[in-house]
Amino acid sequence: MSRVAHPAGPLHGDVLPADHPPAPPADLNALPAAIWPRGARRSDDGVLTLAGTDVRELAGQFGTPLYVCDEQDVRSRCRDYMEAFGPEARVFYAAKAFCSRAVLRWVSAEGLGVDVCTGGELEIALSAGVPPEQITMHGNNKTQDELAGAIAAGIGHIVADSFAEIARLSYLTDGATHHPNVLVRVTTGVEAHTHEFMATAHDDQKFGFSLASGAADEAVRRVLASPGLAFAGLHSHIGSQIFDTAGFEVAAHRVVELAVRIRDEHGVEIAELDLGGGFGIAYTEEDDAPEIKDIAQSLRQIVDWQCRGAGLAVPRLTIEPGRGIVGPSMVTLYTVGTIKDVDGLRTYVSVDGGMSDNIRTALYDASYECALASRSSSAPPMLSRVVGRHCESGDIVVRNAYLPADLATGDLLAVPATGAYCRSMASNYNHVPRPAVVAVRTGADPAVIVRRETLDDLLKLDVG
Ligand SMILES: Cc1ncc(COP(=O)(O)O)c(C=O)c1O
């Protein structure tokens, strides 16, 4: 696709991306299990219910746009990961996907640790009551204050990401009695088959220490030479929304090779191996996400084989899923505003949110599906583009959606699989307050877990 500016006119035909909308689904009212929360159903009168709650009631009580989070769905996915990886491994929820006290309490109660990457996420985790030793801190530019705070809180692991950071950690722990466990983040040179901005282990990027250049070996030397630091092991995260397990396997293989070099050079065996997150989920019916138990089995096998082959004790394995825990558990509800036909092309359906509550379509060209939620319909499918209310033509929520042709202003639309990197990446673009997050649970009243921002909140920030 050309990204070069050009005059409007017939040339458009040459420069617009080749966009081949998928065929319409057989049933516009269907809720495919792979992309909807486990508690999503249609009631007898065709209304979408989430954990038994009618979405019209949710919209009426809490307004739209609204993120609705199915608590039992989150908890069941935590259990899926724990069972798949087994009791000898550790599962840490990557809070960057969605960080709120309620969700961190649920995942912690299910036995997961929590992975944070800023002082803000750390604060939420600590205030949710997550045990400090069950917290790992990442980040490529943690400040001195953030590192000092993490050390003072006694968190379980800090992931070192640069030589400057190792120097800061050494300085902060000089003469201290508590020696924080440090993992060295390694960039393995693996090209994860995902969007460029979600791939994190090829060499030309900002995270970690390169294996190829020898920086990773040097980082381990410096951590081991720092008396205040306890070298715990290695960390690798190759990217996000990965479907192909081959990338994880190559990364694990290369990290274990480094572990062998560390043993040979220093006589130290790594105790821990953190293989990061990135396990892909289905956003549309076309996405065929791998089963987590298959990924778990192949990862465990490769680490076992590699270590045994090299005569190394098998380190404790940690993984850090974010999207895989919370992504499919949330749905965003919108109210339909204007409906505009662009003759011969498609219908533009404008909703009351957009890129401020879901930037992923604009940022990553992500694909979503959506459904009419406040009723069912037997009208024929209408090729639509669901767009937001912001002053950007890239403000697209769902690029290609088939919605019933009788769609009307005031109908509710639901977009599934919006739990990860939507609320956590939300903005106030165009001074739009960020939506609330409401938790639903079978047999319980819906509960606000993150309140809706108000115009008053925005005005209070503007102190000029
Ligand atoms: C170090 C690290 N761990 C875990 C994750 C979680 O990834 P995902 O939500 O795709 O599972 C990320 C995401 O960016 C990450 O950077």
The ligand as a Tripos MOL2 file, in Angstrom:
@<TRIPOS>MOLECULE
LIG
   16    16     1     0     0
SMALL
NO_CHARGES

@<TRIPOS>ATOM
      1 C1          7.8390   -8.2350   29.0410 C.3       1 LIG1
      2 C2          6.4370   -8.5130   28.6930 C.ar      1 LIG1
      3 N1          5.8130   -9.5570   29.2700 N.ar      1 LIG1
      4 C3          4.5230   -9.8530   28.9860 C.ar      1 LIG1
      5 C4          3.8060   -9.0950   28.0870 C.ar      1 LIG1
      6 C5          2.3790   -9.4670   27.8170 C.3       1 LIG1
      7 O1          2.1390   -9.7590   26.4850 O.3       1 LIG1
      8 P1          0.7030  -10.3140   26.0640 P.3       1 LIG1
      9 O2         -0.3060   -9.3960   26.6240 O.co2     1 LIG1
     10 O3          0.7180  -10.2760   24.5770 O.co2     1 LIG1
     11 O4          0.5870  -11.7000   26.6090 O.co2     1 LIG1
     12 C6          4.4120   -8.0110   27.4440 C.ar      1 LIG1
     13 C7          3.6640   -7.1960   26.4620 C.2       1 LIG1
     14 O5          4.1000   -6.2660   25.8850 O.2       1 LIG1
     15 C8          5.7640   -7.7100   27.7690 C.ar      1 LIG1
     16 O6          6.3880   -6.6750   27.2100 O.3       1 LIG1
@<TRIPOS>BOND
     1     1     2 1
     2     2     3 ar
     3     2    15 ar
     4     3     4 ar
     5     4     5 ar
     6     5     6 1
     7     5    12 ar
     8     6     7 1
     9     7     8 1
    10     8     9 2
    11     8    10 1
    12     8    11 1
    13    12    13 1
    14    12    15 ar
    15    13    14 2
    16    15    16 1
@<TRIPOS>SUBSTRUCTURE
     1 LIG1         1 GROUP 0 **** ****
